[in-house]
Amino acid sequence: MAGGRRKRQHFGRIHAFSCGRASFNGEHSLIGGPGFSRIVFCNDPECFEAGQLKYGGNYVRTTKYTLATYFPKALFEQFRRVANIYFLICAILSFTALSPYSAYSTVFPLVVVVGVTMGKEAVEDWRRKRQDIEMNNRKVKYHRGDGVFDYAKWMDLKVGDVVKVEKDEFFPADLILLSSSYDDAICYVETTNLDGETNLKLKQALDVTANLLDDSRFENFRAIIKCEDPNANLYSFVGNLQLEEQQFPLTPQQLLLRDSKLRNTDYIYGVVIFTGHDTKVIQNSTAPPSKRSKIERRMDKLVYLLFSALVFLSFIGSVFFGITTSKDLENGVMTRWYLRPDDTTIYYDPKRAPVAAILHFLTALMLYGYLIPISLYVSIEIVKVLQSVFINQDPHMYYEEGDKPARARTSNLNEELGQVDTILSDKTGTLTCNSMEFIKCSIAGTAYGHGITEVERALARGKETPLAQEVVEDEDNVEEINETKPSIKGYNFIDERITNGNWVNEPRADVIQNFLRLLAACHTAIPEVDDETGKISYEAESPDEAAFVIGARELGFEFYERTQTSISLHELDPMSGRKVARTYKLMNIIEFSSARKRMSVIVRNEEGRLLLLSKGADSVMFERLAQDGREFEVQTRLHINEYADAGLRTLVLAYRELDEEEYNEFNEEFSQAKNLVSADREEIIEEVAERIEKDLILLGATAVEDKLQNGVPECIDKLAQAGIKLWVLTGDKMETAINIGFACSLLRQGMKQIIINSETPGIRALEKAGDKSAVDEAAKANVIQQISEGKALLNVASEDSEALALIIDGKSLIYALEDDVKDMFLELAIGCASVICCRSSPKQKALVS
């Protein structure tokens, strides 16, 4: 599909964003005023008006020095060191008669010390320069004119250029999306370099530019963009596009930021609006600071101490010298006749003994200068350079999969690595690979799947029990089965009861059919067919979604096409035992968000029935079940807890049938909410969705495994041995997080656990009563009490030198981070060797960090 165009897919009427049909809001009225004065002449960067604006180029420099600033800035850096200032003064004085030695013996060591350090700075800055050269010389296709696209260097791009970015390439500047390889002009963007998020973001161009489908259509394309001035805000953008005397509002939905990557999309066309140091990512970066380590600052204090001793010695010596010199000539008698005090210079003149003493003081400062260790700085600089070389060449720090060695961009702070006290880490993509495998599921109260997870293996190795031996034996059996079947990425499910179509013989085959159909239809994935092999692969926003669709395919429900308003599946028909093609009209997608913790689709089947298919976290799904839809709730909850103990990520699947009147009312409200452009738009969409996502019928739950990265347990174990504390922030259930903690050595056998949890019987009773203020008050008091108990345990453990672990859930974390509680919480957390924050939202992760 790389060379061809994807089938027409109109997500504009499905997704919750407004998809190019947004209305102007209050902020758009600011365009043209202060802070909103930027004008971009699209596809005409060389016009006279564009030339008058004098926007900066796309060249980016991250170096600390330039040719003009190197010597003054580097010299300033060197003479921030106290010792260097002292030796500079001595070097100047060495050219006078005060010097007890030649000027060469003072100047040469100073020049060597300063020169070596400046040379090291130059080498490190040259490495930054080479990285800048590599980035600025990357190539991208731009519109040369007459509908022809040619390659240009990133640094040669101008504001207004139209560029064509292809799959897996980085965006060379901040762009406004014009169109893409999808007819509906959507694209997927990876923003890992900007915000660390691994999930893909969905962007969509305006409808008015979506028809710019190929290179030739840009021959006569002209437009004007008026937007906000360059700023550092990554998540907001205000502007408008003027095309054919009409104006269309631009929002962050059309903004593609430099350093983000195009994924799951063959290509996009975009127009450059911010270049170089005007781009948002560079606006958020700071100039390379002048970094000084703690050791260097401590050395300065030691130099001050030594210098004080030097001044004291010189002062005492000068006082005695002055007294003795004043007595050299008394009543014409010379005490020290060999010095000829009757015929001497000012330095030994008995008649001007105070002046001689002062001059002797300056000479003594120079003479005793060896107290100040100038060579120590050189030794430390050489050691730092060698350390950075070892870091760069360390095979244990080489990332083979990405072909990335460790890079020490500066050696100034090497020793700080040995003084790290606490590490804050996310779980997904940091401790784990963010590569999901469908491994188990619970359907109609029955657990399916015999796979052994890494967490179960780790726990089995650490416990010599009959259960552990059983897990090991199961693992051996699973490995034998795996050897007989080809490996499928995203799928590691083993259970003969429902694989190979055997599910039709199960007692609740009807529920299994609905379960697999929901897996195959409730998502935003896009199928891609390999023209040569005919195999279908899936492009999804997250690896979880891809694993679900692959799991459904392998169990007999293959999602193979998404058209303008439908999803098509190859389903295994339980009556005939054959695959049949079924098409579901796609009415709406209610998207997943960290606040909602669920997603839903509304489809119409071939019989004309409207179905709401929903999947989400158990914490939000069970409370939305109908009274007659809880048939399997007890068993499903039990299985979810077992999956959590095995370190698996779980989702609950449920559905219900809608009547026409209810759906029409919802669709009208939902469409109005989608087309809003206001601050409370997301809240309004959630309120509308809340009213339809209710009275669901439970089908079951899925469990996917996110494997630990290689070497994580060993790495964490070594960090613990070094006395470094580790805080892990995750959205997983507490049971999942605790068992993953054991698997990766974050939690160790014998380590006492302090658990702060809001799920107490008293609080649950208040929640059922519906008194929110009473719930908040009771939950906060409960958290404070548990923190106090934890601090008491911490005091006992510190006397016995025992390691403690703190585990806190997301609800408790809300109260623990309040102003009157956070100091208590921080004091407790700092005293623990490991901290795990479970069920934490992105906002909570930011607050903890």
N, C-alpha and C positions, 0 to 999 in steps of 0.2 A: 504493500500500500504506500510505500515511501514515495513513489513517483506519482501516484494517482490521487484523485480527490475522494474523500470519504463520502459515504451516502448521506443524502440530505437529512439532517436531524435538527428539528426545531425545538430547542430547549427553552426558548423564550417564554412560552406559555406554560412551562412546567416548573422551572426553578423559582425559588422564592425571591431572587433578585429581580429587579424591574426590567433587565435585559434590553437596554437601549431605548426604552420608552419612558424614561423618568421625566418628571415634571420639574420645572425650575422652582427652587426653594429660596428662602430668604438670603442665603449666602451668595447665590448667583447674582443678586442685585448689587453686590460689592465689586463685581468685575469692572475694571477700568479705574477704580479708586486706589488709594494707598494700599500696598501689599497685594494688589490684584491687577498689576499693570503689564504683565508679560503678553506679548503678541508674537505668534508664530505663523509664518507664511508657509503653509504646507506644500511640499514638493516644489518650492521656489525659493531656496535659501540664498540665491545670488541676486535677487531682485533689489532695486534701489532702496526700498523701504526697509528690507531686512538688513541691508548694509548699514543703515543709519542707526540701528539699534545696538550694534557692536556687542553682541553676546560673546561670551568666552568660548574657546574651542573645547574639544573633548579630550585634550591631553590631561592626564592625571599624574600628579607627583606625590609620592608618599615619603620621599627622602627627607632627612633631617637638615641637610646642607645643600647649597648650590655652589658653583664655582666662585661666585661673588661673596657668599657669606661664610664659606668654609673656614678661612683663617680667623676672622674676628670671632665667630661663634665658637670654634674649637678652642681657641686661646682662652676665651672667657670660661669655657667648661673646665679647662685645666687649672685656671687660677681661682676656681671656686674652692680648691683644696688648700687648706691652711698651710701645709708644708711647702707647697709650691710658691705661695706668696712669700714665705720666709726665705726660701732659697733665691727667689728673684731679687729680694732686697739685698741679700748677701752678694749676689752676682754684681749688682750695681755698685755696692761699696767696695768690691774687690778691685775696682779700677782706681781706687783712691789709695793714699799712703796709709790709711787705717788698716788695710788688709794685711794679715800675717802670712799670706801665701799669694801665689800668682793668680791672676784673674782666670787663667785657663782651667785651673783645678776646681773652680767653682762653676764656671759657665758651662763647661763641657758636660758634667753630670746632669745639670738642669736641662740642657738642650736634649740630651739623650732621653731622659725621663719624659719630658713633654713631647718630644718627637715620636717616641714609641707609642705613647697613648693616643696622640693625634693620628698616627698611622693606623692604629687599630680602629679608631672611629671612622677613618676614611674607607678602610676595607669593608666594614660592616655597612656603611652607607652605600658603598658601591654594589653590594649584594641587593640592597633595596632598589637601587637604580636598575639593576638587571631585571628584577621582577617587574618594575614599572615599564621597562622597555618591552618585555615579553607581552604584558597586558595591552599596552598602547599600540602594539603592532599586530594584535589579533585582527583577523579579516572578517568582514561581514558584507553581505550583498546590499548595495544601495542603488537607488534609481538614478542612473546617469543621464537619462533623458530619452525621449522617443520610445518609451515603453521598454527600455533595455536596462537590465540590472547587471551591475558589474561589482567585483570585489573592491573594497576600500579598507584601509586601516582604521581601527577604532578612533585613533587620534585625529583623523582627517574629517570626521563627521561634523556637520554643522547643524544648528537648530533649524528645523524645517525639512531636513533630509528624510526621505522615505526609505526604510530599510526592510529587508526580508530576513528574518531570523528562522533558522531551521531547527528541527528536533534536537534536544540535548545541548543546544548552544546557549551561552549566556547573553543577556540583553546588553548591548554596548553602551547604552545611555538610558535615561528615563524616556519612555515612549508612550504614546497614545495608541492603543490597539485599533486598527482600522478594519482588518478582516483576518481570516485564518483558513486553514485547510478544511475546517468544518463549514458547511454552508451557512450555519447560524452564527458563525464568527465567534465561537467560544474557543478557549484554550486553557490548558492546565499549566500552572506555574509553580515551581519549587522555590521557596523563599528561605531555605536553610541558612544561607549566608547572611540573611538580614535579621531573622528572628529566631533561628534555631528550630523552627517547626518543620517536621518531615512530611506532614500531610500536604497534599497538593491543593493549591487555591484555584478556583474556577473564575476566569475572567471572560467578559464578553464585550464585543464592540457595539457601536450604535448600529441600528438597523440601516441607517442611511448610507453607511460605508461598507456594509456586509457584502454588497455585490461586487466589490473590487476583488474578483476571484483569481486573477492571474496578472502576470507582469504587464501585459499589453494595455490593460485598463488604466494604468497610471500615466499614460501618455498625456492625457488632457486633464488629469485630476488637479484641481486647485481648491484650497480651502484656507480659512483663517481660524486659528485657535487663540482665544483670549483666556488667560488663566491666572492663577495665583503666582506670586513671585517665588523664587527658590526658597525652600525652608526645610527643616529637619523632620517634619511630621510624616512618618511612613504610612499612616492610616487615614489620612484625609487628603482630598484634592477637590478643588472647585474650578470649573472652567466651562467654556462653551465652544462649540464648533459652528462656524458660519460657513454654510455650503449652499450655493445657488440662492443667495439672499434669504436663507432661512437659518435660524439658530437652534442648536440642539444642546442640551445640558450634558456636561461631562462630570463623571463621579469617579471615585477610586476603582470602580468596577472596570474602567477602561485603562487604568494606569498600570504600566509594566515597568518595574524598577530595575535600574542597573544592578548587576551582580546576582539577580535572580535568574533561574534557568527555565527554558521552555521544555515541558515534558508532555508525553502522550499526545502530542500534536505535531503533524508533519512540518508545518511552517506557519508563520504569521507575518502580516505586513503591519508596520507601525511607523508613526512619524515622530521624529526626535523633538522633544520639547525642552528638556534640560540636559546640558552637556557638562562633562568634566567636573569641576568643583561646585557646580550648581546642582548636581544630582543629589537626591535625598540621602543616598548611602554615604556619600562623601561629606555632605552637610552634617551627618551624624558622627563622623569620625573626627578625631582631634589630631593636631600636628604631633609628630613624634616628640614626646617630652624628654627633658633632661633628667634621666633617672639616676638616682644615687641609692645604693643599697644601704642596709642598716650597718653592715660592717664598715663601709666607707665613712658613714656618719660617726660611727663609734671611733674609728681611727682618727678622725678630726678632733674628737674630744681628748683622745690620748695625746695627740700632738699638742693640743692646748696645755695639757698637764706637763708634758716634757718641756714645752716652751717656757712655762712658768718656772720650772726648776732651772732652766738655762738662765733666765733673767735673774733669778735669785742668786745663783752662783756668780754670774757676771757682776751683779750689784755688790755682793760682799767682797769680791776680789777687787773691784774698782775703789771701794771705800778704803780698804787697806792700802791699795796702791797710792791713792791720793795722800793718805796720812804719811806713808813712808816717803813719798816724793817731796812732801813739804819739809821734811827734816833733812833732806840731802844737802842743803846749804844753810848753815846757821852761823852767823857772825863771821863769815868768810871761810869757815871750816867745812870741808867737803866730807860728808859721812861716807858716801859711796863714790869715792874719787874716780873709780874706774869707769863710771858713767859720765864723767866730766859735766856735772850739773852746772858749772859756771859757763859752759859753752855748749848748749844743747838746743834741740828743737822744742816746739810747744808741747810735744808728747811727753817730755820728761822734765819740763821746766819747773823747778821748785817754787819759783815766784808766782806761777799760775797753776798751782796744784789742782784746784777744783776743775779747771778746763781739762787738764791732763787726765783726771779721773774719769770725766765724761767720755773723752776720746778712748780711754782704755776700756770703758764699758762697751762701746761699740765694737772694739777689736775683740773683746772677750766673747761677745755674741757670735762673732764669726768663727773664732777659734774653737769654741765648744759646740759648734754646729753639728758635730757628729752625733750628738744626742738625738737629733731629729733624723729618723731613718728614711732618707730619700729613696734608697734602694728597695724599701719595702713596697712602695707603690709599683715599681717596675715588676717586682716578683709577683705581686697580686695580679697585675694586668696580664702577665705571661700565663699564669695559671688559669685565668678566666678564658683567655683565647684558646688554650689547649682543651679546657672543658667544653667549650662550644664546638670545637672540632670533634671531640669524642661524641657529643650529643648528636651532631649531624651524621656521624658514621656508625652510630650504634645500631646493630642489626635487630636488637630486641625492640627498638622503637620504630622500626620500618613497617608501614602498612602495605602489605603485599597486594591485597585486593585492589586498592586504589593507586598503587605504585607511588606512595608518598613517604619519603623519609622524614624524620624529625628535622625541623629548621629552627636554629637559634638565631633569630634576627638581630639580637643584641646580646652581648656577653656581660653587660653591666650588672645584671641582676641574677647571675647564676646561683650565687650563694643563697638567694631568697627561696630557691626551690627546697632547700633543706630546712626552711623555717616555716613551711606551710603547716598550719594547725588544723584546719577544717576544710573539707571538700564538700560542696553542694552539687548534687547530681540529679538529673532526671533519670527515669528508668528506661523508657522506650527509646531505642536508638542510641543509648549511651551504655547502659549495662547489657541491654539486649540488642539483637540485630535489626529489629523492626522488619522482620521477614516472617509473616504469619503462616501457620499450617493448620488446616482444619483437621482436628484429631479426635474429637468426641462430640457427642450430642445427647440430649435427653428429649425423647418424643413420647407424648402420651403417658408420661410417668415412667417410661422404661429407658434405662441408660444404654447407649450404644457406643462402641469404640473401645478397643483394647490397647491402644497405644500407651507407651510409657514415656512420661515427660522427663526433661532434664532435672526438674525439681524433685520428682519421685526418685530418680536415680541417686541424686545427691543425698536425699534424706535416707535412702536405703543403705548407702555406703556408710553413713554415720551412725547407724543403729544395727546392732547384731540381734535381731529379733526374728521370729518365724515369719512375720509379715514382710520384713525386709528381704528374707530369702525368697518369699513368694514373688515379690516385685522383680528380683533379679532373674528368677526363672521365667517370668512373663516376658522380661526384656529379651532373653535369649530366644524365646519362641517368636516374638515379634521380629527380631533380626532375621530369623530363618525365613519368615514370610516375606519380609522386605527384599530378601535376596532373589526371590522368585518372581518379583513384579517390577516393572520399570518405575523409576522415580518420577513423580509429578510435582513440580514446584507448587507449594501452597496446599498440598493434600497429603496427609499421612494417616488416613482413616482406615482401620482394619476391623471389620465385623461382618462375618459371612451372613448374618441374619438379614441385613438390608443391602449389602453390595450385590452387584450382578443381577439386580432386579428381584432379589429374594424378598424385598420388603412387602411385595404383594401378598405374601403368605403370612404376614404378621397379623395378630389379632386386631390391631387398630390401624390397618392399612390406609383407611380413609384419612386419619389424622397425619400419618406419615406423608401421604400425598399432598395435603395442604401445607405441611411443614416445608417440604422440598420445593413446592411451587412458590412459597413466600421467599425462600432463599434465592431462587432464580429470578424473581421479579422485583424485590424490594431493594433497590440500589440505584446508583447513578453511573455504573460501569458502562463501558463502550466496547463492543466486540470487534475484533479484527480478524479477518480470515486470511490465512497464508495462501496466496494464489497457487503456489507449487504443491504444497502438501494438503491443503484444504483444512488444516487444523485451525481451531479458533483460540485466540488468546484474548485477554481482557486488559483494557486500560482503565484503572480505577483511581479514585482520589486517595485511597488509603489501602495498605496491604490487607487489612481486615476484610474489606469489601471484595477484593480479588479472591481471597481464600474462600469466602462464602459462595461466590458464583462458581468457582472451580469445584467445590465440594458438591454443590447441587448438580453440576454437569456430570461428575463421576458417579453420582447415585441415580442418574437417569433423567434429570431435568436440565437440558442444555439450553442456555440463553444464547441465541445466535444472531439476533437482529434487533436493532432499535431504529424505528422509522420515525416519520414526522410526529405521529401521535400514538405510537404503539410499541409494545414489547412482544417479541415472538420467541416461543420456546419449542423445543423438541421434547415432548413429555412421554414418559413410559406409561402406556395405557394399561391399567390393571386387568381389564377385561380381555383384551386381545394379546397382551404381552408384547406389543410392538410399539415403536416410537411413532408418535403422531405430532403433527405441527399444530400448535394452538397460538392464537394471537390475542393479546389483551390490549384493549384501548387504554392508553395511559392518560389519565385525567389530570392528576396533580402529583407533585413531589413536595412533601414537607421535609425540609432538609434537617440534617443532624447539626446540633451545636453543643458546645460544652455546657451551656445552661439547660438545654432541653434533655440532653443525654439519650435521645432517641431520634429515629427518622421513620417516616411513613410514606407510602404511595397509595394513591387511589386509582384502581383500574376497573374496567368493565369487561367481563368475560364474554365469551361467544354466545352465552345464553342470555346476555343482557343484564346480568346481576352486577351491582356495584359493590366492590370489595375494598375495604380499608386494610392494608397489610402494614404491620408495624413491627419494628424491632428496636430494642434499647436496653439500658441497664436495668437490672432487677429492682434497684431502688426506686425507679419511676414507673416501671411497667406493672408490677403486681398491684399497685394501688389503683390502676386504671382498668382492672379486670371487672367484668360483670359478675353478679352473684352466681349466675348459672354457667360462667366461663372459668370457674376455679376447680374443675374436676381433678386436675393433675397438679394443683399448686403445692401440696405437701411434698409429694415425691420430687417435683421439679426443684423446689427450694433445697431439698436434701442433696440432690445431684449437683446443684450449683455450688453448694458449700464444699462438696467433694472435689469439684473441678478447681475451686479456688485454692483448696489445700494442695492441689497438684500444680499450682502456679499458672493456671490457664485463665485466659480472658474470656469472660462469658457475656452473652447477650440473650435476652428473653424474646421469643417470637410469639406474636398474637395477631388476631384478625377479627373483623366483624363485617357483617353485611349492612350496607346503607340503603335507606329508601330514597327515592328520587327527590322528594320535597326537602328532606334534610340536606342532601348533597347540594341541591341548587342554592339553598340559603347559604351554606358554607362557601360554595364556589364564588358567589357574588361578593361576600365579605373578604374572602381570601384574595381575590383579584384586586379589590380596592386597596387592601393592605400592601400588596406587592408593589403597587405603583406609587406608593408614598415615598417622598424623599424628605424625611424629617428625623430628628434626633431619636424619637421614640418609635421608629418604624419597626425595629426588631421586636420590641415588646408587644406591639399591636398584632404582628404576625403570630407571635407565640400565644396570645390570648385567643385568637381565632382558631388556631390549631388545637388548643386545649379543649375547646368545646366539641371537637369532633373525635379526638383521640380518647375515647372513653368506652365503657361497657364492652371491653374486648374479650375474646375467647382465647384462652391460653392453649398454645400448641406444644411448646417445649422450649429448649434452650440450646445454644451452640457453645462450643468451647474450642478456642484456637490457642496454639502455643507460639509464643515469641521467644525463640531460643536465646540463651545467654551468649554473649560474644566470647570468643576463644580467650582463655586466660583471665577472665574476670575474677573468678574465685581466688586464684593465686595472687592477682594484683591487689585485691582488697585485703587479703590476709597479710601481705607484706606492708601495706599501708598501716594496718592495725598494729603490726609489730613495731613500726616506726613511731607509734603514738599519734598517728593522724586520725582525726575523727571524720566520719563520713555521714552526711545527711542525704537521704534519698527522698525525692518528692515524686509521688506517683498518683495516678487516678484509680489504681486498682483497689479491689476490696481488701479489707484488713487481713483476712486469712491468706489471700493470694500474696500480698506484700510480705507477710511474715515468713511464709514458706520460701518465697524467692530470696528473702533475706538469708535464710539458712543455706539455700543452694549456692549463693554467691559469697558466702562467708561473712556477710554483713552482720548476721546474728550467729553466735557460736554456742555450742552445747555448754551449759553451765552458766551462761550469761543471764543475769536477772533482767526481766522485762518490766518496764513501767508502761502500762497501757491506759491511755486516756480515751474514753469512749462515751459517746452520748446516748448509746442504745441501752438505756436502763429501763426497767419495768415502769418506774414512776413517770419518766418522761414520755414513754409510749402511751401511757394512760392519759396524760395531759394532751397528747397529740390527737388521740381519738376523740377527746372532749371538744377539740377545736379552739381552745383558748390559747392563741398565739403568744400573747404577752406573758402568760403563765409559763408556757413552754420555754420561752427565751430566758426568763428569770431563773427557772429551775435548771436549765441546761448550763447557764453561766455559773451558777452556784456549784453545780456538779463538777464542772471543769476546774474551778478554783480549788475545790476540795481534793480532787485527784492530783493536781499540781502540788498542793501542800503535802499530801501523803508521799508523793514522789520525791520531794526535797528532803523529807525525813529519811526516806530509804537511801537517798544519795549520801547523806551525812554518815549513815551507818556503813555504807559500802566503801566510802573514802577511807574510813578507819581500817577496814579489812582489805583494802586494795582490790576490791572486786569491780569488774567492768559491768556497766549498766547499759541497757538499750531502751530508748523511748519510742513508743509507737502511739501515734495520735491520728484520729480520723478527721475528715474534712469538716464535719459539723462542729466538733470540739475546737478545731483550729480557728473557726470564725471568732469564737469567744476568746481563745488564747491570744489572738493578735489584737484584741481591743486595748486601748491606751492604758487602762488601769490594771491590765492583767499581763501584758506582753513582757514586762520586766521580770516577773516571776517565772513565766514560761521560758524566757531566754536563759535565766540563771540555771534552771533545771536542765535545759537542752545542752548547754555548754558543758555541764558536768557529766554528760553521758558519752560513751564511746561511739554509739551509733544512734541515729535518729531516723525514723521512717514516718513520713507524712502520707497517709492513705486518703483515697477519695478526695484529693485536693484539686481544685480548679486551677486553670492557668493564672487567674488573678491572685489566688492564694500562693502559688509558686513564686510569683513576682514579689509579693509582700514578704515571704520568708527569706528570699534572696536579698 
